[in-house]
């Protein structure tokens, strides 16, 4: 029986391994090592035998020792020349260093898998730390001769001293449950953005759809018809898993491009080499079997480890933000595309649904996904409980303050995980640094469900950078059209606009203003791209090293603490007011492009009601009613308090006299302090 999580023997003589290269000589020593590490890179197969009636096979390979499976490759559909390019790292004992058996089988759905061919090699003939490239012809059976008609496989093998790489204490604990055959090592969220540089042979416009696959997990996009540059924006979620006896395995992402259900090109990307807890924006080439380029796909990939949720870089960035060294007034112009950073502490859940017992008295195996945009993390699974405690900390880069943080709890099962509850929190509405318990909701967030989640959120952002990052709608096409109309570049159009303008001015009534706004909101729903500028593909600048540097002291006399204190208070007040203005502008703009559909729909209904009221009730009558209310309300209610939101908004906008007021206060206090120092006691 293979055991892969024990540590190597401390009595091992490492100097002996450096002197002797042959495995057989190492094993013949008086104190041989207890474990070895076997690295296998399975490359491809060639000219395999067709086992299906369609003239193809669905081949996969298995590596065995003593009839026990060490590792198994992916299944390649409908091919006689499969390309795997899969890497496995397996730990074996010294007793298992003997014949390594390789079997290539054809996957069948309704019957047992057919053996295409097999072969074996003696591991004792290898040398320590020596890489061996093997070209192996298959046999009909282990006792039969090699048969070229069965096919050939290519792989690279290396036997090494076991170092313990690829193991962690957290993953070790997961294998204690014998019912779980695989270990979850990471989670990947892959956003399929768009396809460009499409080059197909036929002249008609293609109908393209993509399929993404990672270890049997598949996602498919919608079909974009008659389009050379389709935009998908499809989010795919994958769980990266491995067998218990495999220390390391290369996880590959496969993208298939179809045109009218006909496979046109494929692309393969290794996910193992990507850094965890980082958003990767990259493109993948899609090529045919003859290596001809047929297009490229843009991807946004985030891979998160199960037990390590944050990198030291993100944690360091949050500490600098907490100390006021990043998102402050002096750093406003350095990188205004970096909106902010969010810290989420997931404490625990309580009173979750019990799915593993009868009548609700059982337990569950809960774990939690934490999502923000393309960034996703997952907690470890807490076995047999309805009140799990995680106490995990996650860090997120904020790209939009109107994004929502989503926490989803599932019950882990062997086949399909069960949904337990979900929580969705807008970043703009979060309460900073407070431990709060939230009730869970259903998957569609339309009703409450059993259970609660306790979290603490902390966010830091620069309100001035937020204001600078806000972009007004692109009015350049409208200005160009107005120029052509005024200069009569298109005489029929200019004449029609002149007639229409005169008619509108002649017949103008107040109800036409809200009616026009309703039309603008409808256009924003149907074609939101008209209100959004096309941004160039720019990446966020990384955390600058200048944040760690000490600020240079100004020349001349140092400023007094009183002036510094008053200046900081003025800057803080200014930032607060600018943050308020930026929030108003963002809400207005997001209303027009239906970021919050419920709020925009409410506004549409209100504008329709206002239009009807202004249409059938004269403006003079409405003005008279409002003036009557203002002039007579205190006669009926002497203690009435007016709540005028417009005046409150105007009072929060900074003015020039406010700035002079702060400046005068600073110098008055400075002068009084100097007089106090010079006066005799």
C-alpha positions in Angstrom: 0.0 0.0 0.0 1.4 3.4 -1.0 1.9 6.0 1.8 2.8 9.4 0.5 2.6 11.8 3.4 5.2 10.5 5.9 8.4 12.5 6.2 11.7 10.9 5.0 13.8 9.0 7.5 16.2 11.3 9.4 18.9 8.5 9.5 19.3 8.6 5.7 22.9 9.0 4.5 22.7 11.8 2.0 26.4 11.9 1.3 26.2 8.3 0.1 23.7 9.3 -2.6 26.0 11.9 -3.9 28.8 9.3 -4.3 26.7 6.5 -5.9 24.5 7.1 -9.0 23.1 3.6 -9.7 19.9 2.8 -8.0 20.8 -0.9 -7.5 24.1 0.2 -5.8 22.2 2.6 -3.5 19.7 -0.2 -2.5 22.6 -2.6 -1.8 24.1 -0.4 0.9 23.8 -1.2 4.5 21.7 1.9 5.2 19.6 2.6 2.1 17.1 5.4 1.9 13.6 4.5 2.8 11.8 6.6 0.1 12.4 7.7 -3.5 10.7 10.3 -5.6 9.7 9.4 -9.1 9.1 12.2 -11.7 7.2 11.2 -14.8 6.5 13.5 -17.8 4.1 11.7 -20.1 4.5 13.4 -23.5 2.4 11.7 -26.2 1.3 8.6 -28.0 1.8 7.7 -31.6 0.0 5.4 -34.1 -2.1 3.7 -31.4 -4.5 0.9 -32.4 -8.0 1.9 -33.2 -10.4 0.2 -30.7 -13.7 1.9 -31.6 -15.9 1.3 -34.6 -15.3 5.0 -35.8 -11.7 4.2 -36.5 -10.3 6.0 -33.4 -9.7 5.4 -29.7 -10.2 7.4 -26.5 -6.8 6.6 -25.0 -5.4 7.2 -21.5 -2.3 5.9 -19.7 -1.8 4.3 -16.3 1.5 3.8 -14.4 1.5 0.9 -11.9 3.8 -0.8 -9.4 2.7 -4.2 -7.9 -0.7 -3.8 -9.7 -1.3 -0.6 -7.7 -2.0 2.6 -9.7 0.5 5.4 -9.2 -1.0 8.0 -11.5 -3.4 8.2 -14.4 -3.4 10.6 -17.4 -6.3 12.5 -18.9 -8.5 10.8 -21.5 -8.0 12.1 -25.1 -11.1 11.7 -27.2 -11.2 10.4 -30.8 -7.5 10.2 -31.6 -4.8 7.7 -32.4 -2.0 10.3 -31.7 -2.8 11.7 -28.3 -0.7 14.6 -26.8 -0.8 14.6 -23.0 2.2 16.7 -21.7 1.3 15.8 -18.1 3.7 15.8 -15.2 3.4 13.5 -12.2 5.6 13.4 -9.0 5.1 10.2 -7.0 6.7 9.0 -3.8 7.5 5.3 -3.6 9.2 3.1 -1.0 12.5 1.4 -1.5 10.7 -2.0 -1.8 8.7 -0.6 -4.7 11.8 0.2 -6.8 11.3 -2.6 -9.2 9.3 -3.0 -12.4 7.2 0.0 -13.5 4.3 -1.1 -15.6 2.6 1.2 -18.2 -0.8 0.4 -19.6 -2.6 2.3 -22.4 -6.4 1.8 -22.4 -9.3 2.9 -24.5 -12.1 4.5 -22.5 -15.6 3.0 -23.1 -18.8 4.3 -21.7 -21.1 1.3 -21.5 -18.5 -1.5 -21.1 -15.1 -2.1 -19.4 -12.1 -0.2 -20.9 -10.2 -2.0 -23.6 -6.4 -2.6 -23.3 -4.6 -1.1 -26.3 -1.2 -2.1 -25.1 1.2 -2.3 -22.2 4.9 -2.6 -21.3 7.2 -2.4 -18.3 10.7 -1.2 -17.4 13.0 -1.9 -14.5 13.6 1.1 -12.2 16.7 -0.6 -10.7 18.6 0.1 -14.0 18.2 3.9 -13.6 20.7 6.3 -12.1 19.8 8.7 -9.3 19.0 12.2 -10.6 19.4 11.2 -14.2 16.7 12.1 -16.6 15.8 9.3 -19.1 13.7 9.9 -22.2 11.9 6.7 -23.1 10.4 5.6 -26.4 8.3 2.5 -25.6 6.5 0.3 -28.1 3.4 -1.4 -26.7 2.8 -5.2 -26.2 -0.5 -7.1 -26.3 0.4 -8.5 -22.9 3.3 -8.4 -20.5 4.5 -11.8 -21.7 4.1 -11.0 -25.4 6.6 -9.4 -27.8 6.5 -5.7 -28.7 4.0 -5.0 -31.6 4.5 -1.8 -33.6 0.8 -2.1 -34.7 -0.3 -1.3 -31.2 1.5 2.0 -31.0 4.3 3.8 -29.2 4.3 6.1 -26.2 6.9 8.7 -25.3 7.7 9.8 -21.7 10.5 11.1 -19.5 11.4 9.5 -16.2 13.7 10.5 -13.3 14.3 8.7 -10.0 15.4 11.1 -7.2 16.1 11.3 -3.6 12.8 12.0 -1.8 12.8 15.7 -0.5 9.3 16.1 0.7 8.4 18.8 -1.9 4.8 19.2 -2.7 3.5 18.3 0.7 1.8 20.4 3.3 0.4 19.7 6.7 -3.0 20.9 5.7 -3.2 18.6 2.7 -2.0 15.7 4.8 -4.9 16.1 7.1 -7.3 15.9 4.2 -6.3 12.4 3.3 -7.3 10.9 6.6 -10.8 10.6 5.4 -10.6 7.4 3.3 -13.9 8.2 1.5 -12.3 11.1 -0.4 -10.2 9.7 -3.2 -8.7 13.1 -4.3 -7.2 16.1 -2.7 -8.3 19.6 -3.6 -5.1 21.6 -4.1 -6.4 24.8 -5.6 -9.3 26.5 -7.3 -9.3 28.4 -10.6 -11.7 31.0 -11.9 -11.1 31.6 -15.6 -12.9 34.4 -17.4 -13.1 33.9 -21.2 -13.2 37.5 -22.5 -13.1 37.6 -26.3 -11.6 36.1 -29.4 -9.6 38.1 -32.0 -7.4 37.5 -35.1 -9.8 34.8 -36.2 -8.5 33.3 -39.5 -10.8 30.6 -41.0 -10.7 29.2 -44.5 -14.3 29.7 -45.7 -15.5 33.1 -46.8 -18.7 33.3 -44.7 -18.7 34.9 -41.3 -18.2 32.2 -38.6 -20.5 31.3 -35.7 -18.0 30.8 -32.9 -18.3 29.2 -29.5 -15.6 28.0 -27.1 -15.3 25.1 -24.7 -12.9 25.1 -21.7 -11.7 21.9 -20.0 -9.6 21.1 -17.0 -9.4 17.5 -15.9 -12.8 16.5 -17.1 -14.5 19.6 -15.9 -16.1 21.4 -18.9 -17.7 24.8 -19.6 -19.1 26.0 -22.9 -19.8 29.6 -24.0 -22.8 30.7 -26.0 -22.5 30.8 -29.8 -21.8 34.2 -31.3 -23.2 34.1 -34.8 -21.6 35.7 -37.9 -18.8 37.5 -36.0 -15.1 37.5 -36.4 -14.3 39.1 -33.0 -16.9 37.6 -30.5 -17.1 38.8 -26.9 -18.1 36.2 -24.4 -17.3 37.3 -20.8 -17.9 33.8 -19.6 -16.7 32.9 -16.1 -15.6 29.2 -15.6 -14.9 27.7 -12.2 -12.6 24.7 -11.9 -11.4 22.7 -8.9 -7.8 21.5 -9.3 -7.4 18.1 -7.7 -4.9 15.3 -7.5 -4.7 11.7 -6.5 -3.5 11.0 -2.9 -0.3 9.3 -4.0 0.7 12.1 -6.4 2.9 14.8 -4.9 2.7 17.1 -7.9 0.7 17.2 -11.1 0.6 19.7 -14.0 -3.0 21.0 -14.4 -3.6 22.1 -18.0 -6.4 24.3 -19.4 -7.6 23.3 -22.8 -9.6 25.7 -25.0 -11.5 24.4 -28.1 -12.8 26.8 -30.7 -15.9 25.6 -32.7 -17.5 27.0 -35.8 -21.0 25.7 -36.4 -20.2 22.7 -34.2 -17.1 21.9 -36.2 -13.8 21.9 -34.3 -11.4 24.5 -35.8 -8.5 24.9 -33.3 -7.3 24.2 -29.8 -5.0 25.8 -27.3 -3.3 24.4 -24.1 -2.0 26.3 -21.1 -0.4 25.0 -18.0 -2.0 26.4 -14.8 0.6 25.0 -12.4 3.2 27.6 -13.4 0.9 30.6 -12.6 1.3 32.4 -9.3 -1.5 32.0 -6.8 -3.8 34.8 -5.6 -3.0 37.0 -8.6 -5.1 38.2 -11.5 -3.4 37.1 -14.7 -4.5 38.8 -18.0 -3.1 36.8 -20.9 -3.9 35.6 -24.4 -3.8 32.0 -25.7 -3.1 31.0 -29.3 -5.6 28.6 -30.9 -4.0 26.4 -33.5 -4.9 23.4 -35.7 -3.3 20.0 -35.5 -0.9 21.2 -38.2 0.1 24.2 -36.0 -1.7 26.8 -38.1 -2.9 29.8 -36.1 -6.7 30.2 -36.3 -7.2 32.9 -33.6 -6.4 34.1 -30.1 -8.5 34.2 -27.0 -8.1 36.7 -24.1 -8.3 35.2 -20.6 -8.4 36.5 -17.1 -7.2 33.8 -14.6 -7.1 33.7 -10.9 -5.9 30.6 -9.0 -6.2 30.4 -5.2 -4.8 27.8 -2.9 -7.1 26.0 -0.6 -5.1 26.8 2.6 -3.2 29.9 1.7 -5.5 32.7 0.9 -3.2 35.8 0.7 0.2 36.5 -0.5 2.8 38.4 1.5 2.7 41.2 -1.1 -1.0 41.8 -0.7 -0.7 41.7 3.1 2.2 44.2 2.9 0.1 46.4 0.7 -2.7 46.4 3.1 -0.4 47.3 6.0 0.9 50.3 4.1 -2.7 51.3 3.3 -3.6 51.0 7.0 -0.6 53.3 7.8 -1.8 55.8 5.3 1.2 55.4 3.0 -0.6 54.5 -0.2 -4.2 55.9 -0.5 -3.5 59.4 0.7 -3.5 63.0 -0.7 0.2 63.0 -1.6 0.0 59.7 -3.6 -3.1 60.9 -5.6 -1.3 61.4 -8.9 1.0 58.4 -8.7 -1.5 55.7 -9.7 -5.1 56.7 -9.8 -6.1 53.4 -11.5 -5.5 51.6 -8.2 -8.8 52.2 -6.5 -8.2 50.4 -3.2 -7.7 47.2 -1.3 -10.2 45.1 0.7 -9.5 42.8 3.7 -12.1 40.2 4.6 -11.8 38.1 7.8 -14.1 35.1 7.6 -14.7 34.0 11.2 -17.3 31.3 11.3 -20.8 30.1 10.3 -23.6 29.0 12.5 -26.7 26.8 12.3 -26.1 25.6 8.8 -28.3 23.0 7.1 -27.5 19.4 8.2 -27.4 17.3 5.0 -25.7 14.2 6.2 -28.3 13.0 8.7 -32.0 12.3 8.9 -34.6 14.8 10.1 -32.1 17.7 10.3 -30.2 16.3 13.2 -27.1 15.3 11.2 -24.0 17.3 10.1 -22.4 18.7 7.0 -18.9 19.2 5.6 -19.0 22.9 4.8 -16.5 25.1 3.0 -16.8 28.6 1.7 -16.0 30.4 -1.6 -15.1 34.1 -1.3 -15.4 36.0 -4.6 -14.8 39.5 -5.8 -14.8 40.0 -9.6 -12.3 37.6 -11.1 -10.6 36.9 -7.7 -11.8 33.8 -5.9 -10.6 32.0 -2.7 -11.8 28.9 -1.0 -11.5 27.8 2.6 -10.6 24.3 3.9 -13.5 21.9 4.5 -14.5 21.4 8.1 -15.8 17.9 8.5 -19.0 16.9 10.3 -20.2 20.2 11.7 -23.0 22.8 11.2 -21.0 25.5 13.1 -17.6 25.7 11.3 -14.9 28.1 12.3 -12.4 29.1 9.7 -10.8 32.4 11.0 -9.3 33.0 7.6 -8.1 36.3 6.1 -8.4 37.3 2.5 -7.1 40.3 0.5 -8.6 41.7 -2.7 -7.7 44.4 -5.1 -10.7 46.8 -5.6 -11.3 47.7 -9.2 -14.8 49.2 -8.7 -16.3 50.4 -5.4 -19.7 49.2 -6.7 -18.6 45.6 -7.0 -20.1 43.0 -4.6 -18.3 40.6 -2.4 -19.9 37.2 -2.5 -19.5 34.4 0.0 -21.0 31.0 -0.9 -21.1 28.0 1.4 -21.3 24.4 0.1 -21.4 20.9 1.6 -18.6 18.8 0.2 -19.7 15.4 -1.3 -18.0 12.8 -3.4 -20.1 13.5 -6.4 -21.7 16.9 -6.4 -21.4 19.5 -3.6 -24.7 20.8 -2.1 -25.4 24.5 -1.8 -26.0 25.7 1.8 -26.3 29.5 1.6 -24.9 32.8 0.1 -24.1 36.3 1.2 -23.7 39.3 -1.1 -22.3 42.6 0.2 -21.6 45.7 -2.0 -18.2 47.2 -1.2 -19.7 50.7 -1.0 -22.1 49.7 1.8 -19.6 47.9 4.0 -19.1 48.9 7.6 -15.4 49.1 8.3 -13.7 47.1 11.0 -16.8 45.7 12.7 -17.5 42.0 13.3 -21.0 41.5 12.0 -23.2 38.4 11.7 -25.2 38.2 8.5 -28.1 35.9 7.6 -27.6 33.6 4.6 -29.7 33.8 1.5 -30.7 31.4 -1.3 -28.7 31.0 -4.4 -30.6 33.7 -6.2 -30.5 36.0 -3.2 -34.2 36.4 -3.3 -35.0 34.9 0.1 -33.4 34.0 3.5 -32.3 30.5 4.3 -31.0 28.7 7.3 -27.7 29.7 8.8 -25.6 32.8 9.4 -22.1 34.0 8.5 -19.8 36.2 10.7 -17.2 38.4 8.9 -15.2 41.5 9.4 -14.4 43.8 6.4 -11.8 46.6 6.1 -11.3 48.7 3.0 -8.9 51.5 2.1 -9.2 53.6 -1.0 -8.3 57.1 -2.2 -11.4 59.2 -2.9 -9.5 61.6 -5.1 -8.2 58.7 -7.2 -11.7 57.4 -7.3 -12.9 60.8 -8.7 -10.0 60.9 -11.3 -10.8 57.3 -12.3 -14.4 58.3 -13.0 -14.9 58.9 -16.7 -17.7 60.9 -18.3 -19.5 59.4 -21.3 -17.8 59.6 -24.7 -19.4 62.6 -26.4 -16.9 62.8 -29.2 -19.2 61.2 -31.8 -22.0 63.5 -30.7 -19.8 66.6 -31.1 -18.7 65.4 -34.6 -22.3 65.0 -35.6 -23.2 68.5 -34.3 -20.3 69.9 -36.3 -21.5 68.2 -39.5 -25.1 69.5 -38.9 -24.0 73.1 -38.2 -21.7 73.2 -41.2 -24.4 71.6 -43.4 -22.1 68.7 -44.5 -25.3 66.6 -44.9 -27.9 69.1 -46.1 -31.0 66.9 -45.8 -30.1 66.0 -42.2 -29.3 69.6 -41.3 -32.6 70.8 -42.7 -34.6 68.1 -40.8 -32.9 68.9 -37.5 -33.5 72.7 -38.1 -37.3 72.0 -38.7 -37.5 69.6 -35.7 -35.7 72.1 -33.4 -38.0 74.9 -34.3 -41.0 72.7 -33.8 -39.7 71.5 -30.4 -39.0 75.0 -29.1 -42.4 76.3 -30.3 -44.3 73.4 -28.6 -42.0 72.9 -25.6 -43.7 71.9 -22.3 -42.1 70.9 -19.0 -43.3 67.3 -19.1 -41.0 66.8 -22.1 -37.9 66.9 -19.9 -38.6 63.7 -17.8 -40.0 62.0 -21.0 -36.6 62.6 -22.7 -34.8 61.2 -19.7 -36.9 58.0 -19.9 -35.8 57.7 -23.5 -32.1 58.1 -22.5 -32.5 55.4 -19.8 -34.1 53.0 -22.4 -31.1 53.6 -24.7 -28.7 52.9 -21.8 -30.5 49.6 -21.3 -30.5 48.5 -25.0 -27.0 49.9 -25.9 -24.9 50.7 -22.8 -21.7 50.9 -24.9 -22.8 54.3 -26.1 -22.2 55.8 -22.7 -18.9 54.0 -22.0 -15.5 55.0 -23.3 -13.4 52.3 -24.9 -10.4 51.9 -22.7 -7.0 50.8 -23.9 -5.7 47.6 -22.4 -3.6 48.9 -19.6 -2.4 46.9 -16.6 -2.5 48.1 -13.1 0.9 49.3 -12.0 2.4 47.3 -9.2 3.1 48.5 -5.8 5.9 51.0 -6.1 9.0 50.8 -4.0 8.8 54.5 -3.4 6.1 53.8 -0.8 8.7 52.3 1.4 11.1 55.2 1.1 11.2 57.9 3.6 9.8 61.3 2.4 12.4 63.9 1.8 12.4 66.9 4.2 11.7 70.3 2.7 14.4 72.9 2.6 14.2 75.7 5.1 12.6 75.7 8.6 10.6 72.7 9.6 6.8 73.1 9.9 5.4 73.3 13.3 3.2 70.4 14.6 0.2 72.7 14.8 0.4 73.6 11.1 0.9 69.9 10.1 -2.1 68.9 12.2 -4.4 71.6 10.8 -3.2 70.8 7.2 -4.1 67.2 7.7 -7.5 68.1 9.0 -8.1 70.3 6.0 -7.0 67.5 3.6 -9.1 64.9 5.4 -12.2 67.2 5.2 -11.5 67.9 1.5 -11.1 64.2 0.7 -14.4 63.5 2.4 -16.3 66.0 0.3 -14.6 64.9 -2.9 -15.5 61.3 -2.0 -19.1 62.4 -1.7 -19.1 64.2 -5.1 -17.5 61.1 -6.7 -20.1 58.9 -5.2 -22.9 61.1 -6.6 -21.3 61.1 -10.1 -20.8 57.4 -10.1 -24.4 56.7 -9.0 -25.7 59.0 -11.8 -23.6 57.4 -14.4 -24.3 53.8 -13.3 -28.0 54.6 -13.2 -27.9 55.3 -17.0 -26.1 52.0 -17.9 -28.3 49.9 -15.5 -25.5 48.7 -13.1 -28.2 48.5 -10.5 -31.3 47.5 -12.4 -33.7 47.9 -9.5 -32.7 51.5 -8.8 -32.8 52.4 -12.5 -36.2 50.8 -13.0 -37.5 52.8 -10.0 -36.2 56.0 -11.6 -37.9 55.1 -14.9 -41.2 54.6 -13.1 -40.8 57.9 -11.2 -40.0 59.8 -14.4 -43.0 58.3 -16.1 -45.2 59.4 -13.2 -43.7 62.9 -13.2 -44.2 63.1 -17.0 -47.9 62.2 -16.6 -48.3 64.7 -13.7 -46.7 67.5 -15.7 -48.7 66.6 -18.8 -52.1 66.9 -17.1 -51.4 69.3 -14.2 -50.1 72.7 -15.1 -46.6 73.7 -13.8 -48.1 76.8 -12.3 -50.5 74.7 -10.2 -47.6 72.6 -8.9 -45.6 75.7 -8.1 -48.5 77.3 -6.2 -49.0 74.1 -4.1 -45.3 74.0 -3.2 -45.2 77.7 -2.3 -48.4 77.3 -0.2 -46.8 74.4 1.7 -43.6 76.4 2.4 -45.5 79.6 3.5 -48.1 78.0 5.7 -46.6 74.9 7.2 -45.2 76.7 10.3 -48.7 78.1 11.0 -50.1 74.6 11.4 -46.9 72.9 12.7 -44.7 75.4 14.7 -42.1 72.6 15.5 -41.8 71.4 11.9 -38.2 70.6 10.8 -37.5 70.9 7.1 -35.4 68.1 5.4 -34.0 69.7 2.3 -31.5 67.2 0.7 -30.5 69.7 -2.0 -29.3 72.3 0.5 -27.6 69.5 2.5 -25.8 68.4 -0.7 -24.7 72.0 -1.5 -23.4 72.5 2.1 -21.1 69.6 1.7 -19.3 71.0 -1.4 -16.0 72.7 -0.5 -15.7 76.3 -1.4 -12.9 78.8 -1.7 -13.8 80.6 1.5 -13.6 77.3 3.3 -10.0 76.9 2.2 -9.1 80.4 3.3 -10.9 79.7 6.6 -8.6 76.7 7.3 -5.6 78.7 6.3 -6.5 81.6 8.6 -7.1 79.2 11.5 -3.7 77.6 11.0 -1.8 80.8 11.2 -3.8 82.3 14.0 -3.0 79.2 16.2 0.6 79.3 15.1 0.9 82.9 16.2 -0.7 82.3 19.5 1.7 79.4 20.2 4.7 81.5 19.5 3.5 84.3 21.8 2.9 81.7 24.5 6.5 80.4 24.2 8.0 84.0 24.3 5.9 85.2 27.2 7.5 85.1 30.7 6.1 82.5 33.1 
